[in-house]
Amino acid sequence: MSKPTATTSPTAAVVPASGTLVTEHGTTTVADTVVQKIAGLAAREVSGVHALGSGTSRAFGAIRERIPGASASAGQGVSVEVGEKQAAVDLQLLVEYGVPIADLARSVRRNVITSIERMTGLEVVEVNIAVVDVHIPGDDDSPTSEPTTSRVQ
């Protein structure tokens, strides 16, 4: 009996069961951008999610990737509201064609909630998902998908 208590005790000290980040040793605050990045990465982990963000934000992300030293934002297509104890998330998804959207949304929601709650100790009160587009294979706008032929040798 003392063994289960010993294994759960350190977890309770890090993130109390009440979900609060205030302990007798101090207060922990989590920035909005941290929750935004966790949510974005967790959503991208789910099979069937092609990308996050609207067409405009994806276009800016593609430009940002081409700038030396810059990288695409992990929080692209993610909006969050973070309080002292709770967080709410809004996602914009581009889904793969053929994937059942209701099942995908359920999986994304579950993964985002689990990741945020496990990593931050915040209670996620809602995850709203907006499917903004469907990706059709072979319909890429990237120039690398076109065959390249040179006029000169």
C-alpha positions as CSV (number, residue, x, y, z in Angstrom):
1,M,0.0,0.0,0.0
2,S,2.8,2.4,0.7
3,K,4.3,1.8,-2.8
4,P,1.3,3.4,-4.7
5,T,1.3,6.3,-2.4
6,A,5.1,6.8,-3.0
7,T,4.6,6.8,-6.8
8,T,1.6,9.2,-6.8
9,S,3.0,11.6,-4.2
10,P,5.7,13.2,-6.5
11,T,3.1,13.8,-9.3
12,A,0.8,15.5,-6.8
13,A,3.6,17.8,-5.8
14,V,4.3,18.8,-9.4
15,V,0.7,19.2,-10.5
16,P,-1.9,19.0,-7.7
17,A,-5.1,17.0,-8.3
18,S,-7.1,20.2,-8.2
19,G,-5.3,21.4,-11.4
20,T,-4.1,24.6,-9.8
21,L,-0.5,25.7,-10.4
22,V,-0.3,27.3,-7.0
23,T,1.5,25.3,-4.3
24,E,2.9,26.0,-0.9
25,H,6.3,26.4,-2.7
26,G,5.2,29.0,-5.2
27,T,3.1,29.9,-8.2
28,T,3.6,28.7,-11.8
29,T,2.2,30.7,-14.7
30,V,1.9,29.4,-18.3
31,A,2.1,31.8,-21.2
32,D,-0.5,31.8,-23.9
33,T,2.2,31.0,-26.5
34,V,3.2,27.8,-24.6
35,V,-0.4,26.5,-24.7
36,Q,-0.7,27.6,-28.3
37,K,2.4,25.6,-29.4
38,I,1.4,22.5,-27.4
39,A,-2.1,22.6,-29.0
40,G,-0.7,23.1,-32.5
41,L,1.8,20.2,-32.1
42,A,-0.7,17.9,-30.6
43,A,-3.2,18.6,-33.4
44,R,-0.6,17.9,-36.1
45,E,0.2,14.5,-34.5
46,V,-3.2,13.2,-35.4
47,S,-3.3,11.3,-38.7
48,G,-5.6,13.0,-41.2
49,V,-4.6,16.5,-40.3
50,H,-2.8,18.0,-43.3
51,A,-2.1,21.4,-41.9
52,L,-3.4,24.1,-39.5
53,G,-4.6,27.6,-40.3
54,S,-6.5,29.3,-43.0
55,G,-5.2,29.8,-46.5
56,T,-3.8,33.2,-45.7
57,S,-1.9,32.0,-42.5
58,R,-0.5,29.0,-44.4
59,A,0.7,31.4,-47.2
60,F,2.5,33.6,-44.6
61,G,3.9,30.4,-43.0
62,A,5.3,29.3,-46.4
63,I,7.0,32.7,-46.8
64,R,8.3,32.6,-43.3
65,E,9.9,29.2,-43.9
66,R,11.9,30.6,-46.9
67,I,13.5,33.4,-44.7
68,P,16.9,32.2,-43.4
69,G,16.8,31.7,-39.7
70,A,13.0,31.8,-39.5
71,S,10.7,28.8,-39.1
72,A,7.0,28.2,-39.4
73,S,5.1,28.8,-36.2
74,A,4.0,25.8,-34.3
75,G,1.0,27.8,-33.2
76,Q,-0.2,28.6,-36.7
77,G,-4.0,28.1,-36.9
78,V,-4.3,28.0,-33.2
79,S,-5.9,30.5,-30.9
80,V,-6.0,30.1,-27.1
81,E,-7.4,31.9,-24.1
82,V,-5.5,31.0,-20.9
83,G,-6.5,31.8,-17.4
84,E,-5.0,30.9,-14.0
85,K,-6.6,27.5,-13.9
86,Q,-8.2,26.9,-17.3
87,A,-7.6,27.2,-21.0
88,A,-9.8,27.3,-24.1
89,V,-8.5,26.4,-27.6
90,D,-9.7,27.2,-31.1
91,L,-8.2,25.3,-34.1
92,Q,-8.4,25.8,-37.9
93,L,-7.7,22.5,-39.7
94,L,-7.0,21.5,-43.2
95,V,-7.9,17.8,-43.4
96,E,-6.9,15.0,-45.7
97,Y,-9.6,14.0,-48.3
98,G,-11.4,10.8,-47.3
99,V,-10.9,11.1,-43.5
100,P,-14.2,11.1,-41.5
101,I,-14.2,14.7,-40.1
102,A,-16.3,13.9,-37.0
103,D,-13.9,11.1,-36.0
104,L,-10.9,13.3,-36.8
105,A,-12.2,16.2,-34.7
106,R,-12.8,13.8,-31.8
107,S,-9.2,12.5,-32.0
108,V,-7.7,16.0,-32.3
109,R,-9.8,17.2,-29.4
110,R,-8.7,14.3,-27.2
111,N,-5.0,14.7,-28.1
112,V,-5.0,18.4,-27.6
113,I,-6.8,18.2,-24.2
114,T,-4.5,15.4,-23.0
115,S,-1.3,17.1,-24.1
116,I,-2.2,20.5,-22.6
117,E,-3.5,19.1,-19.3
118,R,-0.6,16.7,-18.9
119,M,2.1,19.3,-19.7
120,T,0.7,22.4,-18.0
121,G,-1.7,21.3,-15.3
122,L,-4.4,23.6,-16.8
123,E,-7.9,22.3,-17.2
124,V,-9.0,22.6,-20.9
125,V,-12.6,23.7,-20.9
126,E,-13.2,23.6,-24.6
127,V,-11.5,22.8,-27.9
128,N,-13.4,24.3,-30.9
129,I,-12.4,23.0,-34.3
130,A,-13.1,24.7,-37.6
131,V,-12.4,22.6,-40.7
132,V,-11.4,25.3,-43.2
133,D,-10.4,23.1,-46.2
134,V,-9.8,19.6,-47.5
135,H,-6.5,18.6,-49.0
136,I,-6.7,16.6,-52.2
137,P,-3.6,14.6,-53.0
138,G,-1.9,15.8,-56.2
139,D,-3.5,19.2,-55.8
140,D,-0.4,20.8,-54.2
141,D,0.5,24.3,-55.1
142,S,4.2,23.7,-54.5
143,P,6.5,24.1,-57.5
144,T,8.3,21.0,-56.5
145,S,5.3,18.9,-57.5
146,E,5.6,19.9,-61.1
147,P,8.1,18.2,-63.4
148,T,11.1,20.4,-64.0
149,T,12.7,20.5,-67.4
150,S,15.5,22.7,-68.4
151,R,15.6,24.5,-71.7
152,V,19.4,24.5,-71.7
153,Q,22.1,22.0,-70.9
